[in-house]
Structure formats: structure tokens, C-alpha cells
Amino acid sequence: MSNKIQWEFPQALEDEAIYILRETAAQFERPAILFSGGKDSITIVRLAQKAFYPGKCPFPLLHIDTGHNFPETIQFRDWLVASLGLELVVRNVQDSINQGKVQEETGKYASRNALQTVTLLDAIEEMKYDACIGGARRDEEKARAKERIFSVRDEFGQWNAKMQRPELFDMLNGKINIGENVRVFPISNWTELDVWNYIRREKLEIPSIYFSHERDIIERDGMYWPASPFLNTTDEEVPFRQKVRFRTVGDMTCTAAVISEADKLEDIISEILEAKISERGARIDDKRSEAAMEKRKQAGYF
């Protein structure tokens, strides 16, 4: 593969994603974009802008806020919504905890990541969303590779890999029964490199944590975790200052950093080309078991 090809974005991927978004708007009554403030959901917003230009993006953004997010991500979310005039719906995991619907985890690896599912399903029921557009990609994790582009969830919000519909010749079937909903994945066929090359081509703004910066971290299990009041640390886990960046955006309790000097898009892309671990290799929530992601999906996760 030549260096030129590695730095090019395949236009067919954008065309496919725009087609999927237009089909979503046509086939569903109340679609929403699941927005985390990460690079993939930012990419979805740009694609929706282009799909419906010169009109506005017709989808509200739904953010399930765990309360343990990176502050930089929340600041970026609010800036993006204000600058583009988008509708933002926020539902909080803390409310689900207060209502006794979920229980806060304890212990060294405690995280609210899995608790999002209940809050999400409640939000879908409350807002009557029949389709939720997400930025998941098949190259991220083996459970996500099983997803269809229109991925049906049953009346309980659960996903069953064996009950998904064939999608032949790009024909997307959005017909669902009462109570069911669909997760839509417009960039399912993209890779991490495709996303970064698209961000570069489109000159998209992204949260600062994707770029190399100095912050306090701890070392745990051979990985580097952001020091935060949400992380349950031991006496041996003493914070120290280091230049790092993040390849993926999740909670501060489950997203590890990589030591990096990459403070420009070109440097990030070069770093990805040489990376020895996958993008989600720095997510502790995916390492709880071999089937961690699939089990969360079966329960109704993004």
C-alpha cells in the first residue's frame, strides 16, 4: 500500500453513509443520533449535515451522560451544539442510580459504563425514538462486526445476533413492530484510519484529548489511566505527569491513554499506521470477559 493511499479517504464510504442517513430519515418517524462527543459521533453529525444540506440536520443528539466524562468532551459537546444550532437531549446515569434502577459499582475497576444501558432504554421509551444512529464500526470489536447497518432491537431493547435481517444489495429494511427500535450504523464499514482521514479532509474540530497533552495519570495493568476523582486507586497508584493522548473517548474510569507526542492530525494518522494494538485495546470495559461487548449489546447497549 502506497503512502498516498493510506492518507486518502475513500469517497464511496461517505456516499454510503449519506445514503444510510437519508434512508433512516425516510423510513423512521423519530430517529436520533447517539452522541458521545467522540470522533465517530462527530463524524456522524458532519455526514448528517451534508446529507440534508441546505436544510438543517433533522436528528436530535441524544447524550447519555454518566457523570464520569472527560470535562474536555462535555465542553466540546456544548460548543458543537451551540455552533451548529443542533437539538441536544441529555439523560443522566445519576438519575437512574437515584431512582434505584441501577446500582453504582464498587471496587478497583468500578465504572458507570455498563450502567448507561438502563438510562438509554428509558430515554428511548420516553422520547419515543424508533431509530438511534450510532458511530460504531465493524473494525472496532468482534461483537460490533456482527451488527447489521439497520440493527433491530426487540421490545425490551435487546439485541440478538441470530435474529438480524440480511442486507442484500444495500437494501435496508426499517420495518419494525410496535415497541421495537433500530440502531443505525452509517459508518459501520469504515476503519479508524478512514475516520481520521475524513476528519482531516473535512477539517473537523474534535476534543483536545485526542491530541498529545500533559495530564496526571496512573499506571495500572501496564496501561495509563487518567487521574480523576472517579477512579478508585490503591496507595501504590501514585499520579504522575506525562504527555499522552486518547484514541477513543469513554468514561475517565475505563479509558486508558497512550503515551504520545502526536499533537497534529498528520502525526495521529502516522501513529495509527504504526500502532500494535487496536483502538479499543485501551478500553478496560471491553476486557472484563471475552464476550464483554456482546453481553452489553444483548442487554441493550449502544
C-alpha positions, 0 to 999 in steps of 0.5 A: 500500500502506497503512502498516498493511499493510506492518507486518502479517504475513500469517497464511496464510504461517505456516499454510503453513509449519506445514503444510510442517513437519508434512508433512516430519515425516510423510513423512521418517524423519530430517529436520533443520533447517539452522541458521545462527543467522540470522533465517530459521533462527530463524524456522524453529525458532519455526514448528517449535515451534508446529507440534508444540506441546505436544510438543517440536520433533522436528528436530535443528539441524544447524550447519555451522560454518566457523570464520569466524562472527560470535562474536555468532551462535555465542553466540546459537546456544548460548543458543537451544539451551540455552533451548529444550532443542533437539538441536544437531549441529555439523560443522566446515569445519576438519575437512574442510580437515584431512582434505584434502577441501577446500582453504582459499582464498587471496587478497583475497576468500578465504572458507570459504563455498563450502567448507561444501558438502563438510562438509554432504554428509558430515554428511548421509551420516553422520547419515543425514538424508533431509530438511534444512529450510532458511530460504531464500526465493524473494525472496532470489536468482534461483537460490533462486526456482527451488527447489521447497518439497520440493527433491530432491537426487540421490545425490551431493547435487546439485541440478538445476533441470530435474529438480524435481517440480511442486507442484500444489495444495500437494501435496508429494511426499517420495518419494525413492530410496535415497541421495537427500535433500530440502531443505525450504523452509517459508518459501520464499514469504515476503519479508524484510519478512514475516520481520521482521514475524513476528519482531516479532509473535512477539517473537523474540530474534535476534543483536545484529548485526542491530541498529545497533552500533559495530564496526571495519570496512573499506571495500572495493568501496564496501561495509563489511566487518567487521574480523576476523582472517579477512579478508585486507586490503591496507595501504590497508584501514585499520579504522575505527569506525562504527555499522552493522548486518547484514541477513543473517548469513554468514561475517565474510569475505563479509558486508558491513554497512550503515551504520545507526542502526536499533537497534529492530525498528520502525526495521529494518522502516522501513529495509527499506521504504526500502532500494535494494538487496536483502538479499543485495546485501551478500553478496560470495559471491553476486557472484563470477559471475552464476550464483554461487548456482546453481553452489553449489546444483548442487554441493550447497549449502544 
